[in-house]
Amino acid sequence: MPKRTRMNVYFDPELLKQVEMLALRRKVSKSAIIEAAVASFLSGDTADRLEAAMSRRLDKISRQIDGLDEDLAVLGETLSLFIRFWLTITPPIPETGKESARAKGVERFEGFMQSLGRRLATGDRFLKELSRDIDPPGENSSHDQAGVNDGQP
C-alpha cells in the first residue's frame, strides 16, 4: 500500500455533508472521496469527460426531438383525416334542427372532455396505442386510406 501523507483542510459545512453522504452511499472513506475528486481535478482529462457527457446528453435530446417531430406529424395527419372525414359525411342541418344539434354538440363535447381527462390521468396515450393497432406492412387490411370502415368513424 502506498504511503499516505496526512493533510488538514477546511470545507464549507454543506460541502462536507455532501462528501459524508457520498461516502456513506458508496461505503468508502471520506478520504477516498476527496482523493478521487482531487485526482480527477488534476488529471487534465476533465474537459474530455465533460465534452463526452455533453455529447451524450445532446444526442439524447436530439433523439427526443426527433420522436416529438414524428409524433407531431402523426397527430397532424390524424386531425387532417378526421376533419376531411367529418366534413365529407356531415350533412347540412336544417334551421329547425340547429338548436337541438347545438345542445347535442355541447353534450358530446363534454363527454369528449371527460374521456380525454380520464385518459390523460391514467397515462393512456393515442400514439402509444397506435403501434399496437396498425396492421404490419404487407398484410391485407379492411381499412381504407382514411382508416374507416363502412362509413363509421
C-alpha positions as CSV (number, residue, x, y, z in Angstrom):
1,M,0.0,0.0,0.0
2,P,1.5,3.4,-0.9
3,K,2.4,5.7,1.9
4,R,-0.2,8.4,2.7
5,T,0.6,11.8,4.0
6,R,-1.9,13.5,6.3
7,M,-3.2,16.9,5.3
8,N,-5.7,19.1,7.2
9,V,-8.1,21.0,5.0
10,Y,-11.2,23.2,5.7
11,F,-14.5,22.6,3.9
12,D,-17.8,24.5,3.8
13,P,-20.2,22.6,6.1
14,E,-22.6,21.9,3.3
15,L,-19.9,20.6,1.1
16,L,-18.6,18.3,3.9
17,K,-22.2,17.0,4.4
18,Q,-22.3,16.1,0.7
19,V,-18.9,14.3,1.0
20,E,-20.1,12.4,4.1
21,M,-23.4,11.4,2.4
22,L,-21.5,10.2,-0.7
23,A,-19.0,8.2,1.4
24,L,-21.9,6.5,3.2
25,R,-23.7,5.7,0.0
26,R,-20.6,4.3,-1.7
27,K,-19.3,2.7,1.6
28,V,-15.9,4.2,1.2
29,S,-14.0,6.7,3.4
30,K,-14.3,10.4,3.1
31,S,-10.5,10.5,2.4
32,A,-11.1,8.2,-0.7
33,I,-13.8,10.5,-1.9
34,I,-11.6,13.6,-1.5
35,E,-8.6,11.9,-3.1
36,A,-10.6,10.8,-6.1
37,A,-12.0,14.3,-6.5
38,V,-8.6,16.0,-6.4
39,A,-7.1,13.4,-8.7
40,S,-9.9,14.0,-11.2
41,F,-9.5,17.7,-10.9
42,L,-5.7,17.5,-11.6
43,S,-5.9,14.8,-14.3
44,G,-6.5,17.2,-17.2
45,D,-9.0,14.8,-18.9
46,T,-11.8,16.5,-17.1
47,A,-12.6,18.6,-20.2
48,D,-12.7,15.5,-22.3
49,R,-15.1,13.7,-19.9
50,L,-17.3,16.8,-19.7
51,E,-17.4,17.1,-23.5
52,A,-18.3,13.4,-23.8
53,A,-21.1,13.8,-21.2
54,M,-22.4,16.8,-23.0
55,S,-22.3,14.9,-26.3
56,R,-24.3,12.1,-24.8
57,R,-26.9,14.5,-23.4
58,L,-27.2,16.4,-26.7
59,D,-27.6,13.1,-28.6
60,K,-30.4,12.0,-26.2
61,I,-32.1,15.4,-26.6
62,S,-31.8,15.1,-30.4
63,R,-33.4,11.7,-30.4
64,Q,-36.2,13.0,-28.2
65,I,-36.8,15.9,-30.5
66,D,-36.9,13.5,-33.5
67,G,-39.6,11.5,-31.6
68,L,-41.6,14.6,-30.9
69,D,-41.4,15.6,-34.5
70,E,-42.7,12.3,-35.6
71,D,-45.5,12.4,-33.0
72,L,-46.5,15.8,-34.2
73,A,-46.6,14.7,-37.8
74,V,-48.8,11.7,-36.8
75,L,-51.1,14.0,-34.9
76,G,-51.3,16.5,-37.7
77,E,-52.2,13.7,-40.2
78,T,-54.8,12.3,-37.8
79,L,-56.5,15.6,-37.3
80,S,-56.4,16.3,-41.1
81,L,-58.0,12.9,-41.9
82,F,-60.7,13.3,-39.2
83,I,-61.6,16.8,-40.4
84,R,-61.8,15.6,-44.0
85,F,-64.0,12.6,-43.0
86,W,-66.2,14.7,-40.8
87,L,-66.8,17.3,-43.5
88,T,-67.5,14.6,-46.0
89,I,-70.1,12.7,-44.1
90,T,-71.8,15.5,-42.1
91,P,-75.0,16.7,-43.9
92,P,-76.2,20.3,-43.5
93,I,-78.5,20.9,-40.6
94,P,-81.9,22.4,-41.4
95,E,-82.8,25.6,-39.5
96,T,-85.4,23.8,-37.4
97,G,-82.9,21.3,-36.0
98,K,-80.0,23.7,-35.3
99,E,-80.8,24.4,-31.7
100,S,-81.1,20.6,-30.8
101,A,-77.9,20.0,-32.8
102,R,-76.1,22.6,-30.7
103,A,-77.3,21.1,-27.5
104,K,-76.3,17.6,-28.6
105,G,-72.9,19.0,-29.7
106,V,-72.3,20.6,-26.2
107,E,-73.3,17.2,-24.6
108,R,-70.9,15.3,-26.8
109,F,-68.1,17.7,-26.3
110,E,-68.4,17.5,-22.5
111,G,-68.3,13.7,-22.8
112,F,-65.2,14.0,-25.0
113,M,-63.5,16.3,-22.5
114,Q,-64.3,13.9,-19.6
115,S,-62.9,10.9,-21.6
116,L,-59.8,12.9,-22.5
117,G,-59.3,13.9,-18.8
118,R,-59.5,10.2,-17.8
119,R,-57.0,9.1,-20.5
120,L,-54.6,11.8,-19.5
121,A,-54.9,11.0,-15.8
122,T,-54.2,7.3,-16.4
123,G,-51.3,7.9,-18.8
124,D,-53.0,6.3,-21.8
125,R,-51.8,7.9,-25.0
126,F,-53.1,7.6,-28.6
127,L,-49.6,7.4,-30.1
128,K,-48.6,4.6,-27.7
129,E,-51.7,2.6,-28.8
130,L,-51.1,3.4,-32.5
131,S,-48.3,0.9,-32.9
132,R,-50.5,-1.9,-31.5
133,D,-53.5,-1.0,-33.7
134,I,-51.8,-0.7,-37.1
135,D,-51.5,-3.8,-39.2
136,P,-47.9,-4.8,-40.1
137,P,-46.9,-3.6,-43.6
138,G,-47.8,-6.0,-46.4
139,E,-50.8,-7.6,-44.7
140,N,-54.2,-7.1,-46.3
141,S,-56.4,-4.7,-44.4
142,S,-60.1,-4.0,-44.5
143,H,-59.4,-0.3,-43.7
144,D,-59.4,2.3,-46.4
145,Q,-56.9,5.1,-46.7
146,A,-58.7,7.2,-44.1
147,G,-58.7,4.3,-41.6
148,V,-62.5,3.9,-41.6
149,N,-64.9,1.0,-42.3
150,D,-68.3,1.2,-43.8
151,G,-68.6,5.0,-43.2
152,Q,-68.2,4.6,-39.4
153,P,-65.5,6.6,-37.6
